[in-house]
Amino acid sequence: MLFPRFILFLSTSSENSEANLTPLEKFLSRQLSFFLFAIAITLVLYIPSEEPGMSTRRRDALGHPLLGPLTFGSVLSAFVSYNTSSCGALSFFVSILTGIVGLWGLWVLLFEGSSRISKKTGADKHTSSFLFHNKQAASSQKKEWRKAQKES
């Protein structure tokens, strides 16, 4: 994945050892390697362990296991293909497509999960401790904190 010439070395016979990869082959093997690496990371991180000492990840707390690694792979692929000029318009086209997929994945990672909407005010309670501030939820969390401080 990291060394396309090694792939060429394995696939050619000893008679034709001076062949080189074309820029298109280098570009496509590099793009494929990003996604294969993301899938490999997912397999390593999310395969359940049978050892009793290892902690298992909660599936209900996480989104799809491929979401994070493939989002990272898509953003990295978009960046590298945008900076590749040897393939002409193909690299720009791949950059646009993988950039859209990467941005969509970042959006889903940012806003995934169920929202807790207050029955009284209709405000989302998760936003007070995140990127966007919700004063109603922040005041309710402050009240809970004060109540916990008084009890202890």
C-alpha positions in Angstrom: 0.0 0.0 0.0 2.8 2.5 0.9 5.2 1.3 -1.8 3.7 0.9 -5.3 7.0 -0.2 -6.7 6.9 -3.2 -4.4 3.6 -4.2 -6.0 5.2 -3.8 -9.4 8.2 -5.9 -8.2 5.8 -8.7 -7.1 3.7 -8.7 -10.2 6.5 -8.6 -12.9 8.7 -11.5 -14.0 12.5 -11.3 -13.6 12.9 -10.6 -17.4 11.0 -7.3 -17.2 12.3 -5.9 -14.0 12.8 -2.3 -15.3 9.1 -1.5 -15.7 7.8 1.6 -13.9 4.4 2.5 -12.6 2.6 5.1 -14.5 1.3 8.2 -12.6 -2.2 6.9 -12.9 -1.2 3.6 -11.2 0.6 5.4 -8.4 -2.4 7.7 -7.9 -4.9 4.9 -7.8 -2.8 2.6 -5.5 -2.3 5.5 -3.1 -6.0 6.3 -3.0 -6.9 2.6 -2.5 -4.3 2.4 0.3 -6.1 5.1 2.3 -9.3 3.2 2.4 -7.8 -0.2 2.9 -5.8 1.2 5.9 -9.1 2.7 7.3 -10.8 -0.7 7.0 -7.8 -2.4 8.7 -7.9 0.1 11.6 -11.6 -0.6 12.0 -11.1 -4.4 12.0 -8.3 -4.0 14.6 -10.3 -1.7 16.9 -13.8 -3.2 16.7 -13.2 -7.0 16.7 -14.4 -8.3 20.1 -11.8 -9.6 22.4 -12.3 -12.9 24.3 -9.8 -12.1 27.0 -11.4 -11.3 30.3 -9.0 -8.4 31.1 -9.8 -6.4 28.0 -12.6 -3.9 28.2 -15.2 -4.2 25.4 -16.5 -1.1 23.7 -20.2 -0.3 24.0 -21.9 -0.7 20.6 -24.9 1.4 21.6 -22.8 4.4 22.6 -21.0 4.5 19.2 -22.2 5.0 15.7 -21.2 2.7 12.9 -17.7 1.4 13.4 -16.6 2.4 9.9 -17.7 6.0 10.3 -14.7 7.5 12.0 -11.9 5.7 10.0 -13.6 6.1 6.6 -14.3 9.8 7.3 -10.6 10.3 8.2 -9.6 8.3 5.1 -11.9 10.3 2.9 -10.6 13.6 4.2 -7.0 12.5 3.8 -7.7 11.1 0.3 -9.3 14.4 -0.7 -6.3 16.4 0.6 -3.8 14.2 -1.2 -5.7 14.0 -4.5 -6.2 17.8 -4.5 -2.4 18.2 -4.2 -1.6 15.7 -7.0 -1.1 17.2 -10.4 0.2 14.2 -12.3 -3.3 12.8 -13.2 -4.9 16.0 -14.5 -8.6 16.4 -14.0 -9.0 12.9 -12.4 -7.3 14.0 -9.2 -9.5 17.1 -8.9 -12.6 15.0 -9.5 -11.6 12.4 -6.9 -10.8 15.3 -4.5 -14.3 16.7 -4.9 -16.0 13.4 -4.5 -14.0 12.2 -1.5 -14.2 15.7 0.0 -18.0 15.5 -0.1 -18.0 12.1 1.6 -15.5 13.3 4.2 -17.4 16.4 5.0 -20.6 14.4 5.3 -18.8 12.0 7.6 -17.5 14.9 9.7 -21.1 16.3 9.9 -22.4 12.9 11.1 -19.6 12.5 13.7 -20.3 16.0 15.0 -24.0 15.7 15.3 -24.6 11.9 15.8 -26.5 10.5 18.6 -30.0 11.0 19.9 -30.9 14.5 21.0 -32.5 15.0 24.4 -35.1 17.6 23.9 -36.6 19.3 27.0 -40.3 18.7 27.4 -40.8 22.2 29.0 -38.8 24.4 26.7 -38.2 22.3 23.6 -34.4 23.0 23.8 -31.8 20.4 23.1 -30.0 19.6 26.4 -26.8 18.3 24.8 -25.8 21.6 23.2 -24.8 23.4 26.4 -21.7 21.4 26.8 -20.7 21.3 23.2 -19.7 23.7 20.4 -22.9 25.7 20.5 -24.2 27.1 23.8 -27.8 26.6 25.0 -28.3 28.9 28.0 -31.5 27.1 29.1 -29.7 23.7 29.3 -26.6 25.4 30.8 -28.8 26.9 33.6 -30.4 23.5 34.3 -26.9 21.9 34.5 -25.8 24.6 36.8 -28.8 24.0 39.1 -28.0 20.3 39.2 -24.4 21.1 40.0 -25.4 23.4 42.8 -27.9 20.8 44.2 -25.0 18.2 44.2 -22.7 20.6 46.0 -25.3 21.3 48.7 -25.9 17.6 49.2 -22.2 16.8 49.7 
